[in-house]
Amino acid sequence: MTAPDARPSYTVVPAGADFRPGDPAAPWAVAPALAVDHYLWLDNGYRPPVEARLCWTPRFLYVRFRVGEKRVRVRYTKFQDPVYKDSCVEFFVDMFPGKGLGYVNFETNAAGTLLAAFGPDRSRRKPLWPEDLAEFEAASSIRGPVEGPHGAGDWTLEYRIPLSLFRKLYGGEIVSGHTARANFYKWRRDRGRPLRCLEPGRDPGARFPQARVLRRARLRLRPVGIAERLRYNADLMTGRRVH
């Protein structure tokens, strides 16, 4: 278990302007990469490189994964399908840890199909409704179902989350300097079994008895107009520069 002060931190850079996932002109180059590289529970030698990047605007939180996999499994294509049974990445975030309301899990397979829920733990999470995510949008380099090689050495997934969702769920405003807690996961499924996991954590996801790759992070949002990084500790912040 990682002590709170020892967790990595990541400061989320401002994007400058809203953009759509998949836009070639998106400002991802200014967002530092976060390596998802802590393995839990099961180490079977399968270690594709995984990184996440985040940025934000006053309307959206943007998330981007790059996964070094040549072969994937993508079967599910509908909202709230069990995408964790596919090649999958996950972003768990408690946007207001001090409120004690729980976290939102965004689970997406390699084609961008989303499963999302909110609650204090796995047994008490409640699925989100389509209207909760009306402005959610995703774009992936993989399109449609595939089982095996997908034609490239890696795949990317980008999505944007409306900040209005967090306002509705937590009853609070996200402003510069805000801190949240987050976990990042990578799943690989082989014959129905999850194969890897990144870092043991105390909150979101760590209690799941399956293997995954995880990175816990403290996230900070920097003020719009000032370039800054997002910190990992399991805290997410908007605004101040973090050293």
Residue, then its C-alpha position, 0 to 999 in steps of 0.5 A: m500500500t502506498a502512503p498518501d504522501a508517497r503517491p505520485s502526483y500529476t498536474v492537469v494542464p489547461a487545453g486553452a480551448d475545447f476540442r473534440p477527441g480524435d482531433p489531430a490538432a489537439p494539444w496533447a503534446v503539452a500534457p505530460a505523460l503518466a506511465v501506468d506501470h505498477y503491477l498488482w496481484l499477478d505478474n505473468g510477464y505481459r507488460p505492454p507500455v501504457e501511458a495516460r495524459l490529461c488536460w482540461t478546460p472550464r467545460f471538460l476534463y480530457v483523458r488520453f490513453r496510449v497502449g502498446e498492444k498489437r493484439v486486442r479483444v473488443r466485443y462490446t459496443k453498447f453503453q454500459d456493456p461489460v467492457y472489463k471483459d475486453s481489452c480495457v482501460e479505466f479511470f477512477v476519480d473521486m473529484f471531491p474526496g473531502k465529501g466522502l461520496g465516492y468515485v466515478n469509474f470510467e471503463t472503456n474498451a479499446a474501441g471506446t465503449l463506455l461503462a460508467a458508475f458512481g458510488p462509495d465502493r464496488s458494491r454500492r456504485k450505481p450506473l450513470w444514465p445516458e443523459d448524465l453523459a450527454e456531452f461525453e465523447a470518445a475517439s479510438s484508433i480501433r473501430g469496431p469489434v476485433e479479436g487479435p491483431h488490429g493492424a498497428g503496434d499500439w492503440t490510442l483512446e481519447y475522451r472528454i468528460p463534462l465537468s457538469l457531471f461532477r457538479k451534478l454528482y458532488g454538488g461542487e464546482i471545480v476551479s483552479g487549484h482543485t485536488a481530486r483522487a484518481n486511479f488509472y488501470k489497464w486490463r488485458r483479457d485472455r480466455g476471459r481472465p484479466l491479466r495485469c494490474l498496476e499499483p495497490g491502492r486503498d481506494p477505487g479498484a484496489r479491492f477488486p480480486q483480479a489482476r490489473v495494471l494501476r497507477r494512483a494519482r493526485l490530480r491538480l488542475r492548473p489555471v487556464g492560460i498557465a501550462e501545468r502538469l497533473r499530479y498523480n497521487a490519487d489527487l487531481m487538481t486544477g491550477r497551481r504549479v506542483h513541484 
